[in-house]
């Protein structure tokens, strides 16, 4: 396992020890000891409906203790189960119904600093329905919908993830690129920093799934804040979107040609961008990380740095037995990297959640690249394969990959 530059106890502003921001919910200290409160509630005899409703109204759920998260569900059901998205943590755990009530509870032990997404599987008449937690108003969106969000003791989003009135907002411009590689016109938006001027040159970051970063990871807000705080230089962000994502991002040469021979020249023609590799960055998450790595490999010397988040990489071919055939193409591509690692940029960010099924493959990539002499920063967060996890890594990834000669 490669060294981890950000320990799990201080994941770049996303844990209690790394941010001055208060937790998103009241912790145990602020709720007078949640378990003791629950014991008092249960110890007062058979609670009637009014007493149950009062207890639910006086607390925010899930309840957060130092060593566990306590879920509740209120309603008639045959069974209630927790469905989360954390690899390595038992899933489908059953809630316990409090005798004589329609109140259900489940205690889930979790390490401090954990953020997670989940649903409740409510079973009635033999039919299970996955729903967001009715007692929890906090949700996170993704391209497929939304999940309920929970956290253990000590997690809070960093201050730079929320809109700051004092941070000037950048602008979003629109452009169209006629692609010979794909035989179609491709529309995309481009983020321009506040105070954008034509008499200076800017670094550029091309984001795979850029619109998803905006919609589900608050990208423009984060960039506005980081530039205003002086943590990154003003830069231009190209928000690229794929056509057929699964095929395009898994080492399709057309995708690499589009980004390097069509999109990048079009960006430089329209905006005053740096022409050197050090000022040219690729970023992607999940399959977008594979697309970033593949593009840089096919066109060496174009990009000076890569930011790879939760990459769907396959080093161990034994994993292919239980995965979609598209992972076979990824494994073939990874084999090419092992044969010719010198084609890749020397500065690379790799981020992943410890509750992701492919974290071992991301660690293997980081270890391999470091052995080849690359400068690799690894950030592991207590999170899963989610857009807000990738949001929480934006500061570290942009600071590592953008040029430091401000």
C-alpha positions in Angstrom: 0.0 0.0 0.0 1.5 3.4 -0.9 2.0 6.1 1.7 -1.1 8.2 2.2 -0.4 11.9 2.2 -3.7 12.9 3.9 -4.3 10.6 6.9 -7.9 9.5 7.4 -8.0 11.7 10.5 -7.4 14.8 8.4 -8.7 14.4 4.9 -8.2 17.9 3.6 -10.8 19.8 5.5 -13.4 17.0 5.6 -13.0 15.9 9.3 -13.3 17.4 12.7 -9.6 17.8 13.1 -9.1 19.6 9.8 -11.8 22.2 9.8 -13.1 24.9 12.1 -16.6 24.5 10.8 -19.2 22.9 13.1 -20.5 19.4 12.3 -23.4 19.4 9.9 -25.6 18.0 12.7 -25.5 18.2 16.5 -23.1 15.6 17.9 -23.5 13.7 21.2 -22.2 16.5 23.3 -24.9 18.8 22.0 -27.7 16.3 22.5 -27.0 15.3 26.1 -26.0 11.8 25.3 -28.2 10.3 22.7 -28.2 6.7 24.0 -29.0 7.9 27.5 -31.9 10.0 26.1 -33.1 7.0 24.2 -32.8 4.8 27.2 -34.9 7.3 29.2 -37.5 7.3 26.5 -37.7 3.6 26.4 -37.6 3.2 30.1 -40.7 5.2 30.8 -43.1 2.4 30.1 -45.0 1.6 26.9 -44.7 4.9 24.8 -47.9 6.1 23.3 -48.2 7.6 19.8 -48.0 11.2 21.1 -44.9 10.4 23.1 -43.2 8.8 20.1 -44.0 11.7 17.8 -42.6 14.1 20.4 -39.4 12.2 20.7 -38.9 12.2 16.9 -39.6 15.9 16.7 -37.0 16.7 19.4 -34.2 14.9 17.6 -32.5 14.9 14.2 -31.9 11.6 12.6 -29.8 9.6 12.2 -28.6 10.3 15.7 -24.8 10.6 15.9 -22.8 9.1 18.8 -19.0 9.0 19.2 -18.9 5.4 18.1 -22.1 4.7 16.2 -25.0 6.2 14.1 -28.5 5.4 15.3 -31.2 5.2 12.6 -35.0 5.3 13.2 -38.0 4.7 11.1 -41.6 5.5 12.1 -44.4 3.7 10.4 -46.1 0.4 9.8 -44.0 -2.3 8.1 -43.2 -5.9 8.1 -39.5 -5.2 8.2 -37.0 -2.3 7.7 -33.5 -2.8 6.5 -30.6 -0.4 5.9 -29.2 -0.3 2.3 -26.0 1.7 2.2 -23.2 2.0 -0.3 -20.1 1.2 1.8 -18.0 -1.7 0.7 -16.7 -3.7 3.6 -19.6 -2.8 5.9 -22.4 -5.3 6.4 -25.4 -4.3 4.4 -29.1 -5.0 4.7 -29.0 -4.9 8.5 -32.5 -5.2 10.0 -34.0 -2.6 12.2 -35.5 -3.6 15.5 -39.2 -2.7 16.2 -39.8 -1.3 19.6 -42.5 -3.4 21.3 -46.0 -1.9 21.2 -45.0 0.9 18.7 -44.5 1.5 15.1 -41.0 2.9 15.8 -38.0 1.0 14.5 -34.3 1.5 15.3 -30.8 0.3 14.2 -27.4 1.1 15.7 -24.5 1.1 13.1 -21.0 1.3 14.5 -18.8 3.5 12.3 -15.3 5.1 12.7 -15.1 8.9 13.2 -15.1 11.1 10.1 -17.3 8.9 8.0 -19.7 10.2 5.4 -22.1 7.8 3.7 -25.2 7.6 1.5 -28.0 5.2 2.1 -31.7 4.2 1.6 -34.2 2.4 3.7 -35.7 -0.9 2.4 -39.2 -0.9 3.8 -41.0 -4.2 3.5 -44.8 -4.4 3.4 -46.8 -7.4 2.3 -43.7 -9.2 1.2 -42.6 -6.3 -1.1 -39.6 -4.2 -0.4 -39.3 -0.5 -1.4 -36.1 1.4 -1.3 -36.8 5.0 -0.1 -34.9 7.9 1.2 -35.0 8.3 5.0 -38.2 10.2 5.9 -36.7 11.4 9.1 -33.6 12.8 7.4 -33.9 15.9 5.2 -30.3 15.7 4.0 -29.8 14.2 0.6 -27.1 14.1 -2.1 -27.9 13.9 -5.8 -26.2 12.0 -8.6 -27.2 11.4 -12.3 -29.5 8.6 -11.2 -31.5 10.5 -8.5 -30.7 11.1 -4.8 -29.8 9.3 -1.6 -30.1 10.1 2.0 -26.8 11.3 3.6 -25.4 10.4 7.0 -22.2 10.8 8.8 -20.5 9.6 11.9 -19.0 11.7 14.7 -16.4 14.2 13.4 -17.4 14.7 9.8 -18.4 18.1 8.4 -18.1 19.5 4.9 -15.3 22.0 4.5 -16.2 25.7 4.5 -15.1 26.1 0.9 -17.9 23.8 -0.3 -20.6 26.3 0.6 -21.4 29.5 -1.3 -19.5 32.5 0.2 -21.0 35.9 -0.4 -17.5 37.5 -0.4 -16.2 35.2 -3.2 -16.8 36.7 -6.6 -18.6 34.3 -8.9 -17.1 33.2 -12.2 -19.1 33.0 -15.4 -20.1 30.1 -17.6 -19.6 30.5 -21.3 -20.9 28.2 -24.0 -19.1 26.8 -27.0 -19.5 24.2 -29.7 -16.7 22.0 -31.1 -17.1 20.3 -34.5 -15.6 16.9 -33.9 -14.2 14.9 -36.8 -13.3 12.1 -34.3 -16.9 11.5 -33.4 -18.5 13.0 -36.6 -20.8 15.3 -34.6 -20.9 18.7 -33.0 -20.3 18.7 -29.2 -21.6 21.4 -27.0 -20.0 22.3 -23.7 -19.8 25.0 -21.1 -16.6 26.7 -20.0 -16.0 28.2 -16.5 -14.2 31.6 -16.6 -12.9 32.9 -13.3 -14.1 36.3 -11.8 -12.1 39.1 -13.3 -11.3 37.1 -16.4 -9.1 39.3 -18.7 -7.8 38.8 -22.2 -4.3 40.2 -21.4 -3.1 37.3 -19.3 -2.9 33.6 -19.8 -4.7 31.0 -17.7 -4.1 27.3 -16.8 -6.9 25.1 -18.0 -8.5 22.0 -16.4 -10.6 19.7 -18.6 -13.2 18.0 -16.4 -14.7 14.7 -17.6 -18.4 14.7 -16.8 -18.0 18.4 -16.1 -21.8 19.2 -15.9 -22.2 16.4 -13.3 -19.4 18.1 -11.3 -21.4 21.3 -11.4 -24.8 19.7 -10.6 -23.7 17.1 -8.0 -20.4 18.4 -6.6 -20.9 22.1 -6.5 -17.9 22.7 -8.8 -18.4 26.4 -9.6 -18.9 27.3 -6.0 -15.8 25.4 -4.9 -13.7 27.0 -7.7 -15.0 30.5 -6.8 -14.1 29.9 -3.1 -10.6 28.4 -3.7 -9.6 31.2 -6.1 -10.9 33.9 -3.7 -9.0 32.3 -0.8 -5.8 32.3 -2.8 -5.5 28.5 -2.6 -5.4 28.0 -6.4 -4.6 30.4 -9.2 -7.4 31.7 -11.4 -8.0 29.0 -14.1 -10.4 28.1 -16.9 -12.4 24.9 -16.5 -13.8 23.1 -19.6 -16.9 21.0 -18.7 -16.7 18.2 -21.1 -19.6 15.7 -21.4 -19.4 12.3 -23.2 -21.6 10.8 -25.8 -21.8 7.1 -24.9 -19.9 7.2 -21.6 -19.1 3.6 -21.0 -17.5 3.1 -24.4 -15.9 6.5 -24.8 -14.1 6.5 -21.5 -12.7 3.0 -21.7 -9.7 3.8 -23.9 -11.5 4.8 -27.0 -8.9 6.5 -29.2 -11.6 8.9 -30.6 -12.1 10.3 -27.1 -8.4 11.0 -26.6 -8.2 12.6 -30.1 -11.3 14.7 -29.4 -9.8 16.2 -26.2 -6.3 16.8 -27.4 -6.7 17.5 -31.2 -10.1 19.2 -31.2 -11.3 20.5 -27.8 -7.9 21.8 -26.5 -7.0 23.7 -29.7 -10.6 25.2 -29.8 -10.2 26.3 -26.2 -6.8 27.9 -26.9 -8.2 29.7 -29.9 -11.1 31.2 -28.0 -9.5 31.9 -24.6 -6.0 33.1 -23.5 -4.7 29.8 -22.2 -1.3 28.6 -21.4 0.2 26.4 -24.1 2.6 24.4 -22.0 1.8 21.0 -20.4 2.3 22.4 -16.9 -0.8 24.6 -17.4 -2.9 21.8 -18.9 -4.7 19.4 -16.5 -7.2 16.5 -16.9 -9.6 15.5 -14.2 -12.1 12.6 -14.0 -13.9 10.4 -11.5 -14.9 6.7 -11.8 -14.8 5.9 -15.6 -13.8 9.6 -16.1 -10.6 8.8 -14.3 -10.0 6.0 -16.8 -10.7 8.4 -19.6 -8.2 10.9 -18.2 -5.5 8.3 -17.9 -6.1 6.9 -21.3 -6.1 10.3 -23.0 -2.8 11.3 -21.4 -1.3 7.9 -22.3 -2.3 8.2 -25.9 -1.0 11.8 -26.2 2.1 12.0 -24.1 3.5 15.5 -23.4 0.2 17.3 -23.8 -1.0 17.3 -20.1 1.3 18.1 -17.2 -0.9 16.7 -14.5 -3.8 14.3 -13.9 -6.4 14.2 -11.1 -7.9 10.7 -10.9 -10.7 10.1 -8.4 -12.1 6.7 -7.6 -10.8 5.3 -10.8 -12.4 2.2 -12.2 -9.0 0.6 -12.7 -8.3 -3.1 -12.9 -4.8 -4.4 -12.1 -5.9 -7.8 -10.8 -7.6 -9.7 -13.7 -9.2 -12.1 -11.2 -11.7 -9.2 -10.5 -13.0 -9.5 -14.1 -14.9 -12.6 -13.3 -17.6 -10.6 -11.4 -17.6 -7.4 -13.5 -19.1 -6.0 -16.7 -17.1 -6.9 -19.8 -16.1 -3.2 -20.3 -13.7 -3.8 -17.4 -11.8 -6.2 -19.7 -11.0 -3.2 -21.9 -9.8 -1.3 -18.9 -7.6 -4.2 -17.8 -6.1 -4.4 -21.3 -5.4 -0.6 -21.1 -3.8 -0.9 -17.7 -1.5 -3.6 -19.1 -0.3 -1.1 -21.7 0.5 1.4 -19.0 2.6 -1.2 -17.1 4.6 -1.8 -20.3 5.1 1.9 -21.1 4.7 4.1 -18.0 6.9 6.8 -19.3 4.1 8.1 -21.5 2.2 9.4 -18.5 2.6 12.8 -16.8 4.8 12.9 -13.8 2.4 14.7 -11.5 -0.7 12.8 -10.6 -3.4 13.0 -7.9 -5.2 9.8 -6.9 -8.2 10.0 -4.5 -10.5 7.3 -3.4 -12.9 6.4 -0.6 -12.1 3.6 1.8 -15.6 2.3 1.4 -15.1 1.7 -2.4 -14.8 -1.8 -3.9 -11.8 -0.8 -6.1 -9.8 1.1 -3.6 -7.2 -1.7 -3.7 -6.8 -1.1 -7.5 -6.3 2.6 -6.9 -3.7 1.9 -4.3 -2.0 -0.4 -6.8 -1.9 2.3 -9.4 -0.4 4.8 -7.0 2.2 2.4 -5.8 3.2 1.5 -9.4 3.4 5.1 -10.5 5.6 6.0 -7.6 7.9 3.2 -8.4 8.3 4.7 -11.8 9.3 8.0 -10.3 6.1 10.0 -10.7 5.0 12.5 -8.1 1.8 11.1 -6.7 -0.4 12.5 -4.0 -2.9 10.0 -2.5 -6.0 11.1 -0.6 -8.2 8.5 1.0 -11.5 9.7 2.5 -14.0 7.8 4.7 -16.6 7.8 2.0 -17.9 5.8 -0.9 -18.3 6.2 -4.7 -20.2 9.4 -4.6 -20.1 12.9 -6.1 -19.9 14.7 -2.7 -16.8 12.5 -1.9 -15.2 13.9 -5.1 -16.3 17.4 -4.1 -14.6 17.0 -0.8 -11.3 16.1 -2.7 -11.5 19.1 -5.1 -9.2 21.3 -3.0 -6.5 18.8 -2.6 -6.6 17.7 -6.3 -6.6 21.2 -7.7 -3.8 22.4 -5.4 -1.7 19.4 -6.5 -2.3 19.5 -10.2 -2.5 23.3 -11.0 0.8 25.0 -11.7 2.4 26.5 -8.5 4.1 29.4 -10.2 1.3 31.8 -9.3 
